[in-house]
Amino acid sequence: MKKEKDYLVLKWGSLKDWSGVNNPKAKKLIEKWLKLGVSMSAMLHKDTPEQKEIICQIIDEIDGTIQNDWDDKFYTKKQAKKYIMNYNQ
């Protein structure tokens, strides 16, 4: 995976990784998401509805690449938010 400015990686219906995020609002949202508690295992982690909403806000704030780690496909913001909100439903 190529990492660049504002790069998000999604997996298991959650935020798996990020790099190059310089947007102050996005950084604060990532900190907020982390403070709500995340598992060290992405497979075992289940985001709360609040965490899912925060991830969608992060997606809205960034201007870079959003990639699904399962299939390496790149998502638009709309696709990424749909993936987060509808995972396991």
PDB file of N, CA, C and O in Angstrom:
ATOM      1  N   MET A   1       0.825  -1.182   0.000  1.00  0.00           N
ATOM      2  CA  MET A   1       0.000   0.000   0.000  1.00  0.00           C
ATOM      3  C   MET A   1       0.871   1.248   0.000  1.00  0.00           C
ATOM      4  O   MET A   1       1.785   1.384   0.813  1.00  0.00           O
ATOM      5  N   LYS A   2       0.584   2.124  -0.892  1.00  0.00           N
ATOM      6  CA  LYS A   2       1.299   3.393  -0.969  1.00  0.00           C
ATOM      7  C   LYS A   2       0.672   4.367   0.022  1.00  0.00           C
ATOM      8  O   LYS A   2      -0.540   4.582   0.012  1.00  0.00           O
ATOM      9  N   LYS A   3       1.494   4.943   0.864  1.00  0.00           N
ATOM     10  CA  LYS A   3       0.980   5.896   1.840  1.00  0.00           C
ATOM     11  C   LYS A   3       1.354   7.304   1.418  1.00  0.00           C
ATOM     12  O   LYS A   3       2.479   7.565   0.994  1.00  0.00           O
ATOM     13  N   GLU A   4       0.413   8.186   1.538  1.00  0.00           N
ATOM     14  CA  GLU A   4       0.596   9.569   1.113  1.00  0.00           C
ATOM     15  C   GLU A   4      -0.169  10.486   2.048  1.00  0.00           C
ATOM     16  O   GLU A   4      -0.653  10.053   3.094  1.00  0.00           O
ATOM     17  N   LYS A   5      -0.279  11.741   1.678  1.00  0.00           N
ATOM     18  CA  LYS A   5      -1.029  12.711   2.469  1.00  0.00           C
ATOM     19  C   LYS A   5      -2.486  12.273   2.617  1.00  0.00           C
ATOM     20  O   LYS A   5      -3.120  11.831   1.658  1.00  0.00           O
ATOM     21  N   ASP A   6      -2.998  12.406   3.838  1.00  0.00           N
ATOM     22  CA  ASP A   6      -4.401  12.063   4.111  1.00  0.00           C
ATOM     23  C   ASP A   6      -4.768  10.685   3.568  1.00  0.00           C
ATOM     24  O   ASP A   6      -5.632  10.554   2.701  1.00  0.00           O
ATOM     25  N   TYR A   7      -4.114   9.689   4.082  1.00  0.00           N
ATOM     26  CA  TYR A   7      -4.324   8.317   3.627  1.00  0.00           C
ATOM     27  C   TYR A   7      -4.999   7.522   4.733  1.00  0.00           C
ATOM     28  O   TYR A   7      -4.455   7.397   5.830  1.00  0.00           O
ATOM     29  N   LEU A   8      -6.195   6.978   4.449  1.00  0.00           N
ATOM     30  CA  LEU A   8      -6.915   6.143   5.405  1.00  0.00           C
ATOM     31  C   LEU A   8      -7.022   4.724   4.872  1.00  0.00           C
ATOM     32  O   LEU A   8      -7.217   4.511   3.676  1.00  0.00           O
ATOM     33  N   VAL A   9      -6.893   3.758   5.768  1.00  0.00           N
ATOM     34  CA  VAL A   9      -7.083   2.353   5.429  1.00  0.00           C
ATOM     35  C   VAL A   9      -8.232   1.830   6.286  1.00  0.00           C
ATOM     36  O   VAL A   9      -8.234   1.990   7.506  1.00  0.00           O
ATOM     37  N   LEU A  10      -9.200   1.211   5.634  1.00  0.00           N
ATOM     38  CA  LEU A  10     -10.354   0.639   6.320  1.00  0.00           C
ATOM     39  C   LEU A  10     -10.270  -0.880   6.286  1.00  0.00           C
ATOM     40  O   LEU A  10      -9.800  -1.461   5.307  1.00  0.00           O
ATOM     41  N   LYS A  11     -10.727  -1.521   7.356  1.00  0.00           N
ATOM     42  CA  LYS A  11     -10.787  -2.984   7.400  1.00  0.00           C
ATOM     43  C   LYS A  11     -11.716  -3.384   8.535  1.00  0.00           C
ATOM     44  O   LYS A  11     -11.792  -2.698   9.555  1.00  0.00           O
ATOM     45  N   TRP A  12     -12.419  -4.492   8.357  1.00  0.00           N
ATOM     46  CA  TRP A  12     -13.350  -4.992   9.372  1.00  0.00           C
ATOM     47  C   TRP A  12     -14.401  -3.940   9.711  1.00  0.00           C
ATOM     48  O   TRP A  12     -14.893  -3.906  10.839  1.00  0.00           O
ATOM     49  N   GLY A  13     -14.747  -3.096   8.770  1.00  0.00           N
ATOM     50  CA  GLY A  13     -15.759  -2.077   9.005  1.00  0.00           C
ATOM     51  C   GLY A  13     -15.305  -0.953   9.910  1.00  0.00           C
ATOM     52  O   GLY A  13     -16.131  -0.263  10.509  1.00  0.00           O
ATOM     53  N   SER A  14     -13.997  -0.759  10.017  1.00  0.00           N
ATOM     54  CA  SER A  14     -13.460   0.255  10.919  1.00  0.00           C
ATOM     55  C   SER A  14     -12.239   0.926  10.296  1.00  0.00           C
ATOM     56  O   SER A  14     -11.842   0.628   9.169  1.00  0.00           O
ATOM     57  N   LEU A  15     -11.674   1.820  11.050  1.00  0.00           N
ATOM     58  CA  LEU A  15     -10.446   2.497  10.657  1.00  0.00           C
ATOM     59  C   LEU A  15      -9.276   1.635  11.103  1.00  0.00           C
ATOM     60  O   LEU A  15      -9.103   1.389  12.297  1.00  0.00           O
ATOM     61  N   LYS A  16      -8.474   1.175  10.154  1.00  0.00           N
ATOM     62  CA  LYS A  16      -7.338   0.318  10.484  1.00  0.00           C
ATOM     63  C   LYS A  16      -6.045   1.117  10.606  1.00  0.00           C
ATOM     64  O   LYS A  16      -5.244   0.869  11.508  1.00  0.00           O
ATOM     65  N   ASP A  17      -5.839   2.068   9.707  1.00  0.00           N
ATOM     66  CA  ASP A  17      -4.576   2.794   9.672  1.00  0.00           C
ATOM     67  C   ASP A  17      -4.805   4.154   9.021  1.00  0.00           C
ATOM     68  O   ASP A  17      -5.780   4.362   8.301  1.00  0.00           O
ATOM     69  N   TRP A  18      -3.890   5.063   9.291  1.00  0.00           N
ATOM     70  CA  TRP A  18      -3.925   6.393   8.672  1.00  0.00           C
ATOM     71  C   TRP A  18      -2.517   6.937   8.648  1.00  0.00           C
ATOM     72  O   TRP A  18      -1.680   6.570   9.472  1.00  0.00           O
ATOM     73  N   SER A  19      -2.266   7.803   7.710  1.00  0.00           N
ATOM     74  CA  SER A  19      -0.968   8.479   7.659  1.00  0.00           C
ATOM     75  C   SER A  19      -1.124   9.812   6.954  1.00  0.00           C
ATOM     76  O   SER A  19      -2.046  10.012   6.164  1.00  0.00           O
ATOM     77  N   GLY A  20      -0.217  10.709   7.250  1.00  0.00           N
ATOM     78  CA  GLY A  20      -0.188  12.001   6.581  1.00  0.00           C
ATOM     79  C   GLY A  20      -1.366  12.897   6.864  1.00  0.00           C
ATOM     80  O   GLY A  20      -1.591  13.863   6.134  1.00  0.00           O
ATOM     81  N   VAL A  21      -2.129  12.607   7.907  1.00  0.00           N
ATOM     82  CA  VAL A  21      -3.301  13.420   8.213  1.00  0.00           C
ATOM     83  C   VAL A  21      -2.835  14.687   8.930  1.00  0.00           C
ATOM     84  O   VAL A  21      -2.398  14.639  10.080  1.00  0.00           O
ATOM     85  N   ASN A  22      -2.934  15.813   8.237  1.00  0.00           N
ATOM     86  CA  ASN A  22      -2.491  17.094   8.785  1.00  0.00           C
ATOM     87  C   ASN A  22      -3.642  18.034   9.118  1.00  0.00           C
ATOM     88  O   ASN A  22      -3.439  19.067   9.755  1.00  0.00           O
ATOM     89  N   ASN A  23      -4.843  17.679   8.689  1.00  0.00           N
ATOM     90  CA  ASN A  23      -6.014  18.495   8.973  1.00  0.00           C
ATOM     91  C   ASN A  23      -6.260  18.485  10.489  1.00  0.00           C
ATOM     92  O   ASN A  23      -6.486  17.422  11.066  1.00  0.00           O
ATOM     93  N   PRO A  24      -6.218  19.658  11.140  1.00  0.00           N
ATOM     94  CA  PRO A  24      -6.380  19.698  12.600  1.00  0.00           C
ATOM     95  C   PRO A  24      -7.686  19.070  13.093  1.00  0.00           C
ATOM     96  O   PRO A  24      -7.700  18.392  14.120  1.00  0.00           O
ATOM     97  N   LYS A  25      -8.772  19.294  12.370  1.00  0.00           N
ATOM     98  CA  LYS A  25     -10.058  18.726  12.791  1.00  0.00           C
ATOM     99  C   LYS A  25     -10.024  17.202  12.669  1.00  0.00           C
ATOM    100  O   LYS A  25     -10.512  16.501  13.555  1.00  0.00           O
ATOM    101  N   ALA A  26      -9.455  16.687  11.584  1.00  0.00           N
ATOM    102  CA  ALA A  26      -9.353  15.234  11.404  1.00  0.00           C
ATOM    103  C   ALA A  26      -8.478  14.619  12.490  1.00  0.00           C
ATOM    104  O   ALA A  26      -8.793  13.547  13.006  1.00  0.00           O
ATOM    105  N   LYS A  27      -7.381  15.289  12.840  1.00  0.00           N
ATOM    106  CA  LYS A  27      -6.501  14.792  13.910  1.00  0.00           C
ATOM    107  C   LYS A  27      -7.252  14.703  15.234  1.00  0.00           C
ATOM    108  O   LYS A  27      -7.128  13.714  15.957  1.00  0.00           O
ATOM    109  N   LYS A  28      -8.028  15.731  15.549  1.00  0.00           N
ATOM    110  CA  LYS A  28      -8.804  15.725  16.794  1.00  0.00           C
ATOM    111  C   LYS A  28      -9.845  14.614  16.785  1.00  0.00           C
ATOM    112  O   LYS A  28     -10.093  13.979  17.810  1.00  0.00           O
ATOM    113  N   LEU A  29     -10.450  14.384  15.630  1.00  0.00           N
ATOM    114  CA  LEU A  29     -11.439  13.313  15.525  1.00  0.00           C
ATOM    115  C   LEU A  29     -10.789  11.941  15.703  1.00  0.00           C
ATOM    116  O   LEU A  29     -11.368  11.060  16.340  1.00  0.00           O
ATOM    117  N   ILE A  30      -9.603  11.754  15.151  1.00  0.00           N
ATOM    118  CA  ILE A  30      -8.886  10.488  15.334  1.00  0.00           C
ATOM    119  C   ILE A  30      -8.576  10.286  16.818  1.00  0.00           C
ATOM    120  O   ILE A  30      -8.756   9.187  17.344  1.00  0.00           O
ATOM    121  N   GLU A  31      -8.117  11.329  17.488  1.00  0.00           N
ATOM    122  CA  GLU A  31      -7.842  11.243  18.926  1.00  0.00           C
ATOM    123  C   GLU A  31      -9.108  10.888  19.704  1.00  0.00           C
ATOM    124  O   GLU A  31      -9.068  10.072  20.624  1.00  0.00           O
ATOM    125  N   LYS A  32     -10.222  11.500  19.334  1.00  0.00           N
ATOM    126  CA  LYS A  32     -11.499  11.224  20.000  1.00  0.00           C
ATOM    127  C   LYS A  32     -11.900   9.766  19.793  1.00  0.00           C
ATOM    128  O   LYS A  32     -12.328   9.100  20.735  1.00  0.00           O
ATOM    129  N   TRP A  33     -11.761   9.265  18.556  1.00  0.00           N
ATOM    130  CA  TRP A  33     -12.083   7.867  18.244  1.00  0.00           C
ATOM    131  C   TRP A  33     -11.219   6.934  19.086  1.00  0.00           C
ATOM    132  O   TRP A  33     -11.719   5.957  19.644  1.00  0.00           O
ATOM    133  N   LEU A  34      -9.927   7.231  19.178  1.00  0.00           N
ATOM    134  CA  LEU A  34      -9.013   6.397  19.960  1.00  0.00           C
ATOM    135  C   LEU A  34      -9.367   6.411  21.447  1.00  0.00           C
ATOM    136  O   LEU A  34      -9.311   5.372  22.105  1.00  0.00           O
ATOM    137  N   LYS A  35      -9.728   7.574  21.979  1.00  0.00           N
ATOM    138  CA  LYS A  35     -10.056   7.694  23.407  1.00  0.00           C
ATOM    139  C   LYS A  35     -11.306   6.915  23.784  1.00  0.00           C
ATOM    140  O   LYS A  35     -11.469   6.520  24.939  1.00  0.00           O
ATOM    141  N   LEU A  36     -12.184   6.692  22.823  1.00  0.00           N
ATOM    142  CA  LEU A  36     -13.391   5.911  23.101  1.00  0.00           C
ATOM    143  C   LEU A  36     -13.076   4.428  23.255  1.00  0.00           C
ATOM    144  O   LEU A  36     -13.921   3.650  23.698  1.00  0.00           O
ATOM    145  N   GLY A  37     -11.867   4.045  22.890  1.00  0.00           N
ATOM    146  CA  GLY A  37     -11.426   2.667  23.084  1.00  0.00           C
ATOM    147  C   GLY A  37     -11.450   1.859  21.808  1.00  0.00           C
ATOM    148  O   GLY A  37     -12.484   1.736  21.150  1.00  0.00           O
ATOM    149  N   VAL A  38     -10.301   1.310  21.466  1.00  0.00           N
ATOM    150  CA  VAL A  38     -10.193   0.425  20.309  1.00  0.00           C
ATOM    151  C   VAL A  38      -9.382  -0.796  20.708  1.00  0.00           C
ATOM    152  O   VAL A  38      -8.486  -0.716  21.548  1.00  0.00           O
ATOM    153  N   SER A  39      -9.702  -1.912  20.104  1.00  0.00           N
ATOM    154  CA  SER A  39      -8.987  -3.154  20.363  1.00  0.00           C
ATOM    155  C   SER A  39      -7.684  -3.159  19.573  1.00  0.00           C
ATOM    156  O   SER A  39      -7.612  -2.587  18.486  1.00  0.00           O
ATOM    157  N   MET A  40      -6.673  -3.793  20.110  1.00  0.00           N
ATOM    158  CA  MET A  40      -5.414  -3.939  19.377  1.00  0.00           C
ATOM    159  C   MET A  40      -5.596  -4.879  18.187  1.00  0.00           C
ATOM    160  O   MET A  40      -4.761  -4.908  17.283  1.00  0.00           O
ATOM    161  N   SER A  41      -6.677  -5.641  18.186  1.00  0.00           N
ATOM    162  CA  SER A  41      -6.993  -6.535  17.076  1.00  0.00           C
ATOM    163  C   SER A  41      -8.141  -5.935  16.280  1.00  0.00           C
ATOM    164  O   SER A  41      -9.264  -5.848  16.777  1.00  0.00           O
ATOM    165  N   ALA A  42      -7.869  -5.525  15.059  1.00  0.00           N
ATOM    166  CA  ALA A  42      -8.925  -4.947  14.216  1.00  0.00           C
ATOM    167  C   ALA A  42     -10.062  -5.938  14.013  1.00  0.00           C
ATOM    168  O   ALA A  42     -11.222  -5.541  13.905  1.00  0.00           O
ATOM    169  N   MET A  43      -9.734  -7.232  13.959  1.00  0.00           N
ATOM    170  CA  MET A  43     -10.752  -8.259  13.748  1.00  0.00           C
ATOM    171  C   MET A  43     -11.731  -8.313  14.926  1.00  0.00           C
ATOM    172  O   MET A  43     -12.922  -8.553  14.726  1.00  0.00           O
ATOM    173  N   LEU A  44     -11.249  -8.095  16.131  1.00  0.00           N
ATOM    174  CA  LEU A  44     -12.091  -8.180  17.319  1.00  0.00           C
ATOM    175  C   LEU A  44     -12.763  -6.864  17.677  1.00  0.00           C
ATOM    176  O   LEU A  44     -13.716  -6.846  18.455  1.00  0.00           O
ATOM    177  N   HIS A  45     -12.278  -5.772  17.122  1.00  0.00           N
ATOM    178  CA  HIS A  45     -12.822  -4.456  17.447  1.00  0.00           C
ATOM    179  C   HIS A  45     -14.183  -4.251  16.797  1.00  0.00           C
ATOM    180  O   HIS A  45     -14.373  -4.545  15.616  1.00  0.00           O
ATOM    181  N   LYS A  46     -15.120  -3.746  17.578  1.00  0.00           N
ATOM    182  CA  LYS A  46     -16.449  -3.401  17.067  1.00  0.00           C
ATOM    183  C   LYS A  46     -16.727  -1.954  17.450  1.00  0.00           C
ATOM    184  O   LYS A  46     -16.867  -1.629  18.629  1.00  0.00           O
ATOM    185  N   ASP A  47     -16.806  -1.093  16.448  1.00  0.00           N
ATOM    186  CA  ASP A  47     -17.075   0.320  16.707  1.00  0.00           C
ATOM    187  C   ASP A  47     -18.491   0.513  17.227  1.00  0.00           C
ATOM    188  O   ASP A  47     -19.428  -0.155  16.790  1.00  0.00           O
ATOM    189  N   THR A  48     -18.627   1.431  18.160  1.00  0.00           N
ATOM    190  CA  THR A  48     -19.945   1.843  18.628  1.00  0.00           C
ATOM    191  C   THR A  48     -20.559   2.744  17.551  1.00  0.00           C
ATOM    192  O   THR A  48     -19.850   3.201  16.655  1.00  0.00           O
ATOM    193  N   PRO A  49     -21.865   3.000  17.631  1.00  0.00           N
ATOM    194  CA  PRO A  49     -22.451   3.951  16.678  1.00  0.00           C
ATOM    195  C   PRO A  49     -21.744   5.311  16.712  1.00  0.00           C
ATOM    196  O   PRO A  49     -21.570   5.945  15.671  1.00  0.00           O
ATOM    197  N   GLU A  50     -21.338   5.758  17.905  1.00  0.00           N
ATOM    198  CA  GLU A  50     -20.620   7.038  18.011  1.00  0.00           C
ATOM    199  C   GLU A  50     -19.273   6.970  17.291  1.00  0.00           C
ATOM    200  O   GLU A  50     -18.893   7.912  16.596  1.00  0.00           O
ATOM    201  N   GLN A  51     -18.555   5.866  17.451  1.00  0.00           N
ATOM    202  CA  GLN A  51     -17.268   5.717  16.778  1.00  0.00           C
ATOM    203  C   GLN A  51     -17.446   5.676  15.262  1.00  0.00           C
ATOM    204  O   GLN A  51     -16.639   6.245  14.527  1.00  0.00           O
ATOM    205  N   LYS A  52     -18.496   5.006  14.794  1.00  0.00           N
ATOM    206  CA  LYS A  52     -18.753   4.958  13.351  1.00  0.00           C
ATOM    207  C   LYS A  52     -19.002   6.361  12.808  1.00  0.00           C
ATOM    208  O   LYS A  52     -18.516   6.720  11.735  1.00  0.00           O
ATOM    209  N   GLU A  53     -19.760   7.143  13.558  1.00  0.00           N
ATOM    210  CA  GLU A  53     -20.036   8.518  13.135  1.00  0.00           C
ATOM    211  C   GLU A  53     -18.751   9.339  13.103  1.00  0.00           C
ATOM    212  O   GLU A  53     -18.557  10.154  12.201  1.00  0.00           O
ATOM    213  N   ILE A  54     -17.880   9.131  14.073  1.00  0.00           N
ATOM    214  CA  ILE A  54     -16.601   9.848  14.102  1.00  0.00           C
ATOM    215  C   ILE A  54     -15.755   9.464  12.890  1.00  0.00           C
ATOM    216  O   ILE A  54     -15.143  10.331  12.266  1.00  0.00           O
ATOM    217  N   ILE A  55     -15.714   8.182  12.553  1.00  0.00           N
ATOM    218  CA  ILE A  55     -14.952   7.751  11.372  1.00  0.00           C
ATOM    219  C   ILE A  55     -15.503   8.428  10.122  1.00  0.00           C
ATOM    220  O   ILE A  55     -14.737   8.869   9.266  1.00  0.00           O
ATOM    221  N   CYS A  56     -16.819   8.514  10.013  1.00  0.00           N
ATOM    222  CA  CYS A  56     -17.417   9.189   8.855  1.00  0.00           C
ATOM    223  C   CYS A  56     -17.042  10.672   8.826  1.00  0.00           C
ATOM    224  O   CYS A  56     -16.840  11.237   7.751  1.00  0.00           O
ATOM    225  N   GLN A  57     -16.948  11.300   9.986  1.00  0.00           N
ATOM    226  CA  GLN A  57     -16.517  12.699  10.045  1.00  0.00           C
ATOM    227  C   GLN A  57     -15.056  12.831   9.617  1.00  0.00           C
ATOM    228  O   GLN A  57     -14.688  13.782   8.926  1.00  0.00           O
ATOM    229  N   ILE A  58     -14.228  11.873  10.031  1.00  0.00           N
ATOM    230  CA  ILE A  58     -12.822  11.870   9.603  1.00  0.00           C
ATOM    231  C   ILE A  58     -12.757  11.773   8.084  1.00  0.00           C
ATOM    232  O   ILE A  58     -12.012  12.510   7.438  1.00  0.00           O
ATOM    233  N   ILE A  59     -13.536  10.867   7.523  1.00  0.00           N
ATOM    234  CA  ILE A  59     -13.577  10.683   6.067  1.00  0.00           C
ATOM    235  C   ILE A  59     -13.953  11.993   5.383  1.00  0.00           C
ATOM    236  O   ILE A  59     -13.355  12.365   4.373  1.00  0.00           O
ATOM    237  N   ASP A  60     -14.940  12.689   5.931  1.00  0.00           N
ATOM    238  CA  ASP A  60     -15.360  13.969   5.346  1.00  0.00           C
ATOM    239  C   ASP A  60     -14.262  15.028   5.412  1.00  0.00           C
ATOM    240  O   ASP A  60     -14.189  15.895   4.541  1.00  0.00           O
ATOM    241  N   GLU A  61     -13.419  14.968   6.423  1.00  0.00           N
ATOM    242  CA  GLU A  61     -12.396  15.993   6.637  1.00  0.00           C
ATOM    243  C   GLU A  61     -11.138  15.823   5.785  1.00  0.00           C
ATOM    244  O   GLU A  61     -10.436  16.798   5.519  1.00  0.00           O
ATOM    245  N   ILE A  62     -10.853  14.611   5.361  1.00  0.00           N
ATOM    246  CA  ILE A  62      -9.597  14.409   4.632  1.00  0.00           C
ATOM    247  C   ILE A  62      -9.770  14.668   3.140  1.00  0.00           C
ATOM    248  O   ILE A  62     -10.881  14.637   2.611  1.00  0.00           O
ATOM    249  N   ASP A  63      -8.655  14.922   2.479  1.00  0.00           N
ATOM    250  CA  ASP A  63      -8.671  15.172   1.038  1.00  0.00           C
ATOM    251  C   ASP A  63      -7.863  14.137   0.270  1.00  0.00           C
ATOM    252  O   ASP A  63      -7.589  14.324  -0.916  1.00  0.00           O
ATOM    253  N   GLY A  64      -7.483  13.060   0.923  1.00  0.00           N
ATOM    254  CA  GLY A  64      -6.609  12.084   0.281  1.00  0.00           C
ATOM    255  C   GLY A  64      -7.296  10.781  -0.063  1.00  0.00           C
ATOM    256  O   GLY A  64      -8.490  10.737  -0.358  1.00  0.00           O
ATOM    257  N   THR A  65      -6.511   9.729  -0.016  1.00  0.00           N
ATOM    258  CA  THR A  65      -6.905   8.402  -0.455  1.00  0.00           C
ATOM    259  C   THR A  65      -7.559   7.613   0.672  1.00  0.00           C
ATOM    260  O   THR A  65      -7.128   7.670   1.824  1.00  0.00           O
ATOM    261  N   ILE A  66      -8.611   6.872   0.314  1.00  0.00           N
ATOM    262  CA  ILE A  66      -9.266   5.956   1.244  1.00  0.00           C
ATOM    263  C   ILE A  66      -9.247   4.585   0.585  1.00  0.00           C
ATOM    264  O   ILE A  66      -9.746   4.412  -0.526  1.00  0.00           O
ATOM    265  N   GLN A  67      -8.670   3.618   1.275  1.00  0.00           N
ATOM    266  CA  GLN A  67      -8.491   2.290   0.683  1.00  0.00           C
ATOM    267  C   GLN A  67      -9.011   1.209   1.619  1.00  0.00           C
ATOM    268  O   GLN A  67      -8.850   1.296   2.836  1.00  0.00           O
ATOM    269  N   ASN A  68      -9.643   0.182   1.035  1.00  0.00           N
ATOM    270  CA  ASN A  68     -10.072  -0.990   1.784  1.00  0.00           C
ATOM    271  C   ASN A  68      -8.923  -1.987   1.792  1.00  0.00           C
ATOM    272  O   ASN A  68      -8.417  -2.365   0.735  1.00  0.00           O
ATOM    273  N   ASP A  69      -8.516  -2.410   2.970  1.00  0.00           N
ATOM    274  CA  ASP A  69      -7.367  -3.305   3.104  1.00  0.00           C
ATOM    275  C   ASP A  69      -7.653  -4.724   2.613  1.00  0.00           C
ATOM    276  O   ASP A  69      -6.719  -5.455   2.282  1.00  0.00           O
ATOM    277  N   TRP A  70      -8.914  -5.125   2.560  1.00  0.00           N
ATOM    278  CA  TRP A  70      -9.248  -6.475   2.102  1.00  0.00           C
ATOM    279  C   TRP A  70      -8.911  -6.687   0.638  1.00  0.00           C
ATOM    280  O   TRP A  70      -8.267  -7.670   0.271  1.00  0.00           O
ATOM    281  N   ASP A  71      -9.352  -5.757  -0.188  1.00  0.00           N
ATOM    282  CA  ASP A  71      -9.220  -5.955  -1.634  1.00  0.00           C
ATOM    283  C   ASP A  71      -8.380  -4.870  -2.313  1.00  0.00           C
ATOM    284  O   ASP A  71      -8.253  -4.857  -3.537  1.00  0.00           O
ATOM    285  N   ASP A  72      -7.818  -3.977  -1.530  1.00  0.00           N
ATOM    286  CA  ASP A  72      -6.996  -2.870  -2.032  1.00  0.00           C
ATOM    287  C   ASP A  72      -7.755  -1.908  -2.939  1.00  0.00           C
ATOM    288  O   ASP A  72      -7.141  -1.119  -3.658  1.00  0.00           O
ATOM    289  N   LYS A  73      -9.088  -1.968  -2.912  1.00  0.00           N
ATOM    290  CA  LYS A  73      -9.879  -1.035  -3.717  1.00  0.00           C
ATOM    291  C   LYS A  73      -9.897   0.337  -3.051  1.00  0.00           C
ATOM    292  O   LYS A  73      -9.871   0.460  -1.827  1.00  0.00           O
ATOM    293  N   PHE A  74      -9.942   1.357  -3.895  1.00  0.00           N
ATOM    294  CA  PHE A  74     -10.020   2.730  -3.420  1.00  0.00           C
ATOM    295  C   PHE A  74     -11.479   3.157  -3.390  1.00  0.00           C
ATOM    296  O   PHE A  74     -12.245   2.844  -4.301  1.00  0.00           O
ATOM    297  N   TYR A  75     -11.855   3.869  -2.343  1.00  0.00           N
ATOM    298  CA  TYR A  75     -13.234   4.289  -2.145  1.00  0.00           C
ATOM    299  C   TYR A  75     -13.363   5.802  -2.277  1.00  0.00           C
ATOM    300  O   TYR A  75     -12.453   6.560  -1.942  1.00  0.00           O
ATOM    301  N   THR A  76     -14.515   6.211  -2.772  1.00  0.00           N
ATOM    302  CA  THR A  76     -14.901   7.613  -2.658  1.00  0.00           C
ATOM    303  C   THR A  76     -15.322   7.828  -1.201  1.00  0.00           C
ATOM    304  O   THR A  76     -15.478   6.865  -0.450  1.00  0.00           O
ATOM    305  N   LYS A  77     -15.500   9.060  -0.813  1.00  0.00           N
ATOM    306  CA  LYS A  77     -15.967   9.333   0.545  1.00  0.00           C
ATOM    307  C   LYS A  77     -17.325   8.679   0.789  1.00  0.00           C
ATOM    308  O   LYS A  77     -17.567   8.109   1.853  1.00  0.00           O
ATOM    309  N   LYS A  78     -18.194   8.765  -0.193  1.00  0.00           N
ATOM    310  CA  LYS A  78     -19.529   8.180  -0.062  1.00  0.00           C
ATOM    311  C   LYS A  78     -19.437   6.660   0.110  1.00  0.00           C
ATOM    312  O   LYS A  78     -20.114   6.097   0.970  1.00  0.00           O
ATOM    313  N   GLN A  79     -18.616   5.999  -0.691  1.00  0.00           N
ATOM    314  CA  GLN A  79     -18.448   4.549  -0.580  1.00  0.00           C
ATOM    315  C   GLN A  79     -17.855   4.164   0.774  1.00  0.00           C
ATOM    316  O   GLN A  79     -18.284   3.188   1.389  1.00  0.00           O
ATOM    317  N   ALA A  80     -16.880   4.926   1.230  1.00  0.00           N
ATOM    318  CA  ALA A  80     -16.221   4.630   2.508  1.00  0.00           C
ATOM    319  C   ALA A  80     -17.207   4.755   3.670  1.00  0.00           C
ATOM    320  O   ALA A  80     -17.235   3.899   4.555  1.00  0.00           O
ATOM    321  N   LYS A  81     -17.999   5.796   3.670  1.00  0.00           N
ATOM    322  CA  LYS A  81     -18.966   5.987   4.752  1.00  0.00           C
ATOM    323  C   LYS A  81     -20.038   4.902   4.724  1.00  0.00           C
ATOM    324  O   LYS A  81     -20.479   4.437   5.775  1.00  0.00           O
ATOM    325  N   LYS A  82     -20.452   4.504   3.543  1.00  0.00           N
ATOM    326  CA  LYS A  82     -21.427   3.415   3.428  1.00  0.00           C
ATOM    327  C   LYS A  82     -20.833   2.119   3.979  1.00  0.00           C
ATOM    328  O   LYS A  82     -21.513   1.381   4.692  1.00  0.00           O
ATOM    329  N   TYR A  83     -19.576   1.839   3.655  1.00  0.00           N
ATOM    330  CA  TYR A  83     -18.889   0.650   4.158  1.00  0.00           C
ATOM    331  C   TYR A  83     -18.852   0.665   5.690  1.00  0.00           C
ATOM    332  O   TYR A  83     -19.165  -0.340   6.327  1.00  0.00           O
ATOM    333  N   ILE A  84     -18.474   1.788   6.273  1.00  0.00           N
ATOM    334  CA  ILE A  84     -18.391   1.900   7.735  1.00  0.00           C
ATOM    335  C   ILE A  84     -19.764   1.718   8.375  1.00  0.00           C
ATOM    336  O   ILE A  84     -19.907   0.935   9.314  1.00  0.00           O
ATOM    337  N   MET A  85     -20.755   2.417   7.887  1.00  0.00           N
ATOM    338  CA  MET A  85     -22.074   2.406   8.524  1.00  0.00           C
ATOM    339  C   MET A  85     -22.835   1.097   8.319  1.00  0.00           C
ATOM    340  O   MET A  85     -23.678   0.741   9.143  1.00  0.00           O
ATOM    341  N   ASN A  86     -22.552   0.381   7.240  1.00  0.00           N
ATOM    342  CA  ASN A  86     -23.322  -0.825   6.931  1.00  0.00           C
ATOM    343  C   ASN A  86     -22.584  -2.130   7.194  1.00  0.00           C
ATOM    344  O   ASN A  86     -23.131  -3.205   6.949  1.00  0.00           O
ATOM    345  N   TYR A  87     -21.369  -2.057   7.683  1.00  0.00           N
ATOM    346  CA  TYR A  87     -20.593  -3.278   7.912  1.00  0.00           C
ATOM    347  C   TYR A  87     -21.299  -4.157   8.949  1.00  0.00           C
ATOM    348  O   TYR A  87     -21.706  -3.683  10.009  1.00  0.00           O
ATOM    349  N   ASN A  88     -21.433  -5.440   8.622  1.00  0.00           N
ATOM    350  CA  ASN A  88     -22.060  -6.443   9.500  1.00  0.00           C
ATOM    351  C   ASN A  88     -23.531  -6.172   9.780  1.00  0.00           C
ATOM    352  O   ASN A  88     -24.019  -6.507  10.859  1.00  0.00           O
ATOM    353  N   GLN A  89     -24.236  -5.585   8.853  1.00  0.00           N
ATOM    354  CA  GLN A  89     -25.672  -5.365   9.056  1.00  0.00           C
ATOM    355  C   GLN A  89     -26.465  -6.165   8.074  1.00  0.00           C
ATOM    356  O   GLN A  89     -27.695  -6.113   8.086  1.00  0.00           O
TER     357      GLN A  89
END
